[in-house]
């Protein structure tokens, strides 16, 4: 898993650097967060953490996202607080 590093500088022109965005779930009725001991495995195919039984899924979603992002030359990272929130950050380079 690649660590997320923010290398942007203030005033940076994003039209030349690409696209970066984040999706964050903070609703405590939906977000279960990820155990810190399990975060290293979140992008492995069919891997679900011990708290994943609280949500539907197969454990394939994040692995597929990582594959797609990396096929486009980008990077993906994740931050999470167990029981509170999860934030997925994606960077895609400018093409052409």
VMD Tcl script that builds the backbone (N, CA, C; Angstrom):
set m [mol new atoms 288]
animate dup $m
set s [atomselect $m all]
$s set {name element resname resid chain x y z} {
  {N N UNK 1 A 0.838 -1.173 0.000}
  {CA C UNK 1 A 0.000 0.000 0.000}
  {C C UNK 1 A 0.878 1.229 0.000}
  {N N UNK 2 A 0.555 2.170 -0.818}
  {CA C UNK 2 A 1.300 3.416 -0.854}
  {C C UNK 2 A 0.789 4.351 0.222}
  {N N UNK 3 A 1.704 5.032 0.876}
  {CA C UNK 3 A 1.296 6.039 1.839}
  {C C UNK 3 A 0.842 7.271 1.082}
  {N N UNK 4 A -0.122 7.949 1.629}
  {CA C UNK 4 A -0.620 9.179 1.027}
  {C C UNK 4 A 0.282 10.306 1.463}
  {N N UNK 5 A 0.834 11.006 0.508}
  {CA C UNK 5 A 1.686 12.138 0.826}
  {C C UNK 5 A 1.139 13.351 0.106}
  {N N UNK 6 A 0.946 14.426 0.805}
  {CA C UNK 6 A 0.452 15.643 0.198}
  {C C UNK 6 A 1.652 16.489 -0.204}
  {N N UNK 7 A 1.948 16.484 -1.490}
  {CA C UNK 7 A 3.093 17.247 -1.967}
  {C C UNK 7 A 2.662 18.544 -2.641}
  {N N UNK 8 A 1.385 18.887 -2.518}
  {CA C UNK 8 A 0.907 20.111 -3.148}
  {C C UNK 8 A 1.446 21.330 -2.411}
  {N N UNK 9 A 1.581 22.397 -3.151}
  {CA C UNK 9 A 2.023 23.652 -2.545}
  {C C UNK 9 A 0.912 24.666 -2.711}
  {N N UNK 10 A 0.895 25.664 -1.871}
  {CA C UNK 10 A -0.176 26.656 -1.983}
  {C C UNK 10 A -0.047 27.374 -3.315}
  {N N UNK 11 A -1.174 27.581 -3.957}
  {CA C UNK 11 A -1.185 28.251 -5.243}
  {C C UNK 11 A -0.844 27.347 -6.415}
  {N N UNK 12 A -0.673 26.053 -6.177}
  {CA C UNK 12 A -0.315 25.124 -7.249}
  {C C UNK 12 A -1.446 25.051 -8.268}
  {N N UNK 13 A -1.101 25.055 -9.529}
  {CA C UNK 13 A -2.070 24.975 -10.612}
  {C C UNK 13 A -2.431 23.518 -10.849}
  {N N UNK 14 A -3.609 23.101 -10.438}
  {CA C UNK 14 A -4.010 21.692 -10.549}
  {C C UNK 14 A -4.239 21.265 -11.993}
  {N N UNK 15 A -4.397 22.220 -12.908}
  {CA C UNK 15 A -4.586 21.834 -14.302}
  {C C UNK 15 A -3.317 21.221 -14.873}
  {N N UNK 16 A -2.170 21.443 -14.253}
  {CA C UNK 16 A -0.918 20.863 -14.738}
  {C C UNK 16 A -0.493 19.660 -13.910}
  {N N UNK 17 A -1.049 19.481 -12.733}
  {CA C UNK 17 A -0.619 18.388 -11.863}
  {C C UNK 17 A -1.561 17.194 -11.871}
  {N N UNK 18 A -2.779 17.380 -12.292}
  {CA C UNK 18 A -3.741 16.286 -12.298}
  {C C UNK 18 A -4.879 16.545 -11.342}
  {N N UNK 19 A -5.484 15.467 -10.915}
  {CA C UNK 19 A -6.678 15.537 -10.080}
  {C C UNK 19 A -6.446 14.798 -8.776}
  {N N UNK 20 A -6.857 15.394 -7.693}
  {CA C UNK 20 A -6.838 14.691 -6.414}
  {C C UNK 20 A -8.154 14.963 -5.713}
  {N N UNK 21 A -8.699 13.923 -5.111}
  {CA C UNK 21 A -9.963 14.075 -4.404}
  {C C UNK 21 A -10.055 13.039 -3.297}
  {N N UNK 22 A -11.000 13.257 -2.404}
  {CA C UNK 22 A -11.196 12.353 -1.269}
  {C C UNK 22 A -12.691 12.114 -1.074}
  {N N UNK 23 A -12.988 10.922 -0.586}
  {CA C UNK 23 A -14.348 10.559 -0.209}
  {C C UNK 23 A -14.280 10.155 1.254}
  {N N UNK 24 A -15.140 10.768 2.072}
  {CA C UNK 24 A -15.096 10.490 3.504}
  {C C UNK 24 A -16.483 10.151 4.023}
  {N N UNK 25 A -16.558 9.094 4.804}
  {CA C UNK 25 A -17.805 8.696 5.459}
  {C C UNK 25 A -17.669 8.991 6.941}
  {N N UNK 26 A -18.541 9.857 7.451}
  {CA C UNK 26 A -18.465 10.237 8.862}
  {C C UNK 26 A -19.746 9.944 9.628}
  {N N UNK 27 A -20.759 9.447 8.944}
  {CA C UNK 27 A -22.033 9.148 9.590}
  {C C UNK 27 A -21.857 7.924 10.497}
  {N N UNK 28 A -21.999 8.085 11.813}
  {CA C UNK 28 A -21.764 6.962 12.731}
  {C C UNK 28 A -22.752 5.810 12.561}
  {N N UNK 29 A -23.878 6.039 11.885}
  {CA C UNK 29 A -24.823 4.946 11.648}
  {C C UNK 29 A -24.399 4.101 10.456}
  {N N UNK 30 A -23.446 4.588 9.670}
  {CA C UNK 30 A -22.986 3.881 8.480}
  {C C UNK 30 A -21.508 3.508 8.580}
  {N N UNK 31 A -20.693 4.443 9.020}
  {CA C UNK 31 A -19.243 4.239 9.042}
  {C C UNK 31 A -18.817 3.440 10.268}
  {N N UNK 32 A -18.117 2.331 10.033}
  {CA C UNK 32 A -17.613 1.534 11.145}
  {C C UNK 32 A -16.121 1.764 11.357}
  {N N UNK 33 A -15.477 2.425 10.400}
  {CA C UNK 33 A -14.043 2.646 10.502}
  {C C UNK 33 A -13.276 1.349 10.314}
  {N N UNK 34 A -11.956 1.456 10.321}
  {CA C UNK 34 A -11.085 0.305 10.107}
  {C C UNK 34 A -10.090 0.231 11.252}
  {N N UNK 35 A -9.939 -0.951 11.798}
  {CA C UNK 35 A -8.978 -1.189 12.875}
  {C C UNK 35 A -7.572 -0.848 12.370}
  {N N UNK 36 A -6.771 -0.104 13.136}
  {CA C UNK 36 A -5.410 0.243 12.703}
  {C C UNK 36 A -4.562 -0.970 12.325}
  {N N UNK 37 A -4.781 -2.104 12.975}
  {CA C UNK 37 A -4.024 -3.316 12.649}
  {C C UNK 37 A -4.434 -3.920 11.303}
  {N N UNK 38 A -5.593 -3.513 10.779}
  {CA C UNK 38 A -6.097 -4.085 9.535}
  {C C UNK 38 A -5.945 -3.157 8.337}
  {N N UNK 39 A -5.575 -1.919 8.574}
  {CA C UNK 39 A -5.535 -0.938 7.487}
  {C C UNK 39 A -4.532 -1.310 6.393}
  {N N UNK 40 A -3.472 -2.009 6.741}
  {CA C UNK 40 A -2.474 -2.420 5.740}
  {C C UNK 40 A -3.043 -3.428 4.747}
  {N N UNK 41 A -4.159 -4.066 5.081}
  {CA C UNK 41 A -4.746 -5.107 4.238}
  {C C UNK 41 A -5.978 -4.647 3.470}
  {N N UNK 42 A -6.354 -3.403 3.617}
  {CA C UNK 42 A -7.622 -2.935 3.068}
  {C C UNK 42 A -7.692 -3.024 1.539}
  {N N UNK 43 A -6.551 -2.981 0.849}
  {CA C UNK 43 A -6.562 -3.042 -0.607}
  {C C UNK 43 A -6.303 -4.448 -1.144}
  {N N UNK 44 A -6.291 -5.458 -0.284}
  {CA C UNK 44 A -6.122 -6.842 -0.727}
  {C C UNK 44 A -7.489 -7.420 -1.112}
  {N N UNK 45 A -7.517 -8.111 -2.239}
  {CA C UNK 45 A -8.760 -8.653 -2.779}
  {C C UNK 45 A -9.415 -9.648 -1.821}
  {N N UNK 46 A -10.699 -9.497 -1.620}
  {CA C UNK 46 A -11.547 -10.347 -0.780}
  {C C UNK 46 A -11.146 -10.347 0.695}
  {N N UNK 47 A -10.527 -9.285 1.149}
  {CA C UNK 47 A -10.164 -9.158 2.559}
  {C C UNK 47 A -11.160 -8.229 3.243}
  {N N UNK 48 A -11.735 -8.708 4.320}
  {CA C UNK 48 A -12.660 -7.900 5.119}
  {C C UNK 48 A -12.205 -7.949 6.566}
  {N N UNK 49 A -12.254 -6.818 7.218}
  {CA C UNK 49 A -11.811 -6.737 8.601}
  {C C UNK 49 A -12.807 -7.341 9.573}
  {N N UNK 50 A -12.406 -7.395 10.818}
  {CA C UNK 50 A -13.252 -8.016 11.839}
  {C C UNK 50 A -14.547 -7.250 12.093}
  {N N UNK 51 A -14.586 -5.960 11.772}
  {CA C UNK 51 A -15.797 -5.165 11.972}
  {C C UNK 51 A -16.627 -5.059 10.694}
  {N N UNK 52 A -16.182 -5.712 9.625}
  {CA C UNK 52 A -16.859 -5.619 8.332}
  {C C UNK 52 A -18.224 -6.305 8.329}
  {N N UNK 53 A -18.480 -7.158 9.296}
  {CA C UNK 53 A -19.785 -7.835 9.333}
  {C C UNK 53 A -20.927 -6.852 9.578}
  {N N UNK 54 A -20.606 -5.616 9.940}
  {CA C UNK 54 A -21.623 -4.593 10.162}
  {C C UNK 54 A -22.084 -3.950 8.858}
  {N N UNK 55 A -21.384 -4.241 7.756}
  {CA C UNK 55 A -21.742 -3.687 6.448}
  {C C UNK 55 A -21.733 -4.802 5.401}
  {N N UNK 56 A -22.459 -4.565 4.311}
  {CA C UNK 56 A -22.469 -5.521 3.204}
  {C C UNK 56 A -21.201 -5.374 2.384}
  {N N UNK 57 A -20.846 -6.412 1.661}
  {CA C UNK 57 A -19.709 -6.344 0.748}
  {C C UNK 57 A -18.972 -7.656 0.657}
  {N N UNK 58 A -18.068 -7.717 -0.327}
  {CA C UNK 58 A -17.299 -8.931 -0.564}
  {C C UNK 58 A -15.822 -8.766 -0.240}
  {N N UNK 59 A -15.389 -7.526 -0.020}
  {CA C UNK 59 A -13.968 -7.287 0.187}
  {C C UNK 59 A -13.238 -7.048 -1.123}
  {N N UNK 60 A -13.975 -6.796 -2.188}
  {CA C UNK 60 A -13.352 -6.580 -3.496}
  {C C UNK 60 A -13.310 -5.105 -3.898}
  {N N UNK 61 A -14.150 -4.280 -3.313}
  {CA C UNK 61 A -14.292 -2.891 -3.749}
  {C C UNK 61 A -13.017 -2.069 -3.713}
  {N N UNK 62 A -12.344 -2.035 -2.573}
  {CA C UNK 62 A -11.127 -1.223 -2.459}
  {C C UNK 62 A -10.002 -1.785 -3.322}
  {N N UNK 63 A -9.932 -3.112 -3.450}
  {CA C UNK 63 A -8.908 -3.725 -4.304}
  {C C UNK 63 A -9.128 -3.326 -5.764}
  {N N UNK 64 A -10.382 -3.312 -6.197}
  {CA C UNK 64 A -10.679 -2.904 -7.570}
  {C C UNK 64 A -10.367 -1.431 -7.788}
  {N N UNK 65 A -10.715 -0.597 -6.814}
  {CA C UNK 65 A -10.403 0.832 -6.913}
  {C C UNK 65 A -8.899 1.046 -7.057}
  {N N UNK 66 A -8.118 0.351 -6.240}
  {CA C UNK 66 A -6.662 0.493 -6.296}
  {C C UNK 66 A -6.137 0.092 -7.668}
  {N N UNK 67 A -6.620 -1.005 -8.197}
  {CA C UNK 67 A -6.179 -1.488 -9.505}
  {C C UNK 67 A -6.484 -0.464 -10.594}
  {N N UNK 68 A -7.688 0.073 -10.582}
  {CA C UNK 68 A -8.098 1.064 -11.589}
  {C C UNK 68 A -7.247 2.321 -11.475}
  {N N UNK 69 A -7.086 2.841 -10.261}
  {CA C UNK 69 A -6.310 4.056 -10.041}
  {C C UNK 69 A -4.861 3.860 -10.491}
  {N N UNK 70 A -4.260 2.736 -10.126}
  {CA C UNK 70 A -2.863 2.485 -10.507}
  {C C UNK 70 A -2.715 2.258 -12.009}
  {N N UNK 71 A -3.711 1.680 -12.663}
  {CA C UNK 71 A -3.664 1.514 -14.117}
  {C C UNK 71 A -3.656 2.870 -14.830}
  {N N UNK 72 A -4.159 3.886 -14.152}
  {CA C UNK 72 A -4.155 5.242 -14.703}
  {C C UNK 72 A -2.961 6.057 -14.205}
  {N N UNK 73 A -2.017 5.396 -13.554}
  {CA C UNK 73 A -0.809 6.077 -13.088}
  {C C UNK 73 A -0.990 6.863 -11.809}
  {N N UNK 74 A -2.066 6.602 -11.101}
  {CA C UNK 74 A -2.361 7.349 -9.883}
  {C C UNK 74 A -2.019 6.584 -8.625}
  {N N UNK 75 A -2.440 7.157 -7.506}
  {CA C UNK 75 A -2.227 6.522 -6.214}
  {C C UNK 75 A -3.488 6.671 -5.373}
  {N N UNK 76 A -3.623 5.768 -4.410}
  {CA C UNK 76 A -4.794 5.763 -3.536}
  {C C UNK 76 A -4.309 5.523 -2.110}
  {N N UNK 77 A -4.922 6.183 -1.178}
  {CA C UNK 77 A -4.567 6.014 0.227}
  {C C UNK 77 A -5.820 6.044 1.081}
  {N N UNK 78 A -5.677 5.645 2.325}
  {CA C UNK 78 A -6.838 5.571 3.205}
  {C C UNK 78 A -6.449 5.988 4.614}
  {N N UNK 79 A -7.338 6.712 5.256}
  {CA C UNK 79 A -7.209 7.071 6.673}
  {C C UNK 79 A -8.494 6.630 7.341}
  {N N UNK 80 A -8.406 6.116 8.548}
  {CA C UNK 80 A -9.613 5.671 9.213}
  {C C UNK 80 A -9.456 5.721 10.723}
  {N N UNK 81 A -10.560 5.982 11.388}
  {CA C UNK 81 A -10.636 5.925 12.837}
  {C C UNK 81 A -11.732 4.923 13.178}
  {N N UNK 82 A -11.366 3.868 13.855}
  {CA C UNK 82 A -12.305 2.801 14.171}
  {C C UNK 82 A -13.534 3.356 14.891}
  {N N UNK 83 A -14.705 3.018 14.377}
  {CA C UNK 83 A -15.961 3.443 14.980}
  {C C UNK 83 A -16.382 4.857 14.641}
  {N N UNK 84 A -15.569 5.571 13.854}
  {CA C UNK 84 A -15.895 6.968 13.575}
  {C C UNK 84 A -15.980 7.313 12.099}
  {N N UNK 85 A -14.897 7.086 11.353}
  {CA C UNK 85 A -14.888 7.566 9.973}
  {C C UNK 85 A -13.847 6.829 9.141}
  {N N UNK 86 A -14.002 6.928 7.828}
  {CA C UNK 86 A -13.013 6.429 6.879}
  {C C UNK 86 A -12.925 7.429 5.733}
  {N N UNK 87 A -11.707 7.719 5.325}
  {CA C UNK 87 A -11.458 8.665 4.237}
  {C C UNK 87 A -10.546 7.993 3.215}
  {N N UNK 88 A -10.989 7.949 1.954}
  {CA C UNK 88 A -10.199 7.408 0.858}
  {C C UNK 88 A -9.780 8.568 -0.033}
  {N N UNK 89 A -8.471 8.653 -0.319}
  {CA C UNK 89 A -7.926 9.746 -1.112}
  {C C UNK 89 A -7.325 9.181 -2.393}
  {N N UNK 90 A -7.623 9.836 -3.506}
  {CA C UNK 90 A -7.163 9.377 -4.810}
  {C C UNK 90 A -6.471 10.520 -5.544}
  {N N UNK 91 A -5.357 10.186 -6.171}
  {CA C UNK 91 A -4.634 11.124 -7.035}
  {C C UNK 91 A -4.491 10.515 -8.415}
  {N N UNK 92 A -4.838 11.296 -9.421}
  {CA C UNK 92 A -4.664 10.864 -10.805}
  {C C UNK 92 A -3.831 11.925 -11.522}
  {N N UNK 93 A -2.818 11.511 -12.279}
  {CA C UNK 93 A -1.991 12.489 -12.974}
  {C C UNK 93 A -2.713 13.065 -14.187}
  {N N UNK 94 A -2.279 14.244 -14.597}
  {CA C UNK 94 A -2.806 14.840 -15.805}
  {C C UNK 94 A -2.304 14.025 -16.988}
  {N N UNK 95 A -3.165 13.790 -17.941}
  {CA C UNK 95 A -2.777 13.023 -19.128}
  {C C UNK 95 A -2.798 13.923 -20.339}
  {N N UNK 96 A -1.910 13.628 -21.249}
  {CA C UNK 96 A -1.885 14.291 -22.548}
  {C C UNK 96 A -1.454 15.665 -22.469}
}
mol reanalyze $m
mol bondsrecalc $m
mol representation Tube
mol addrep $m
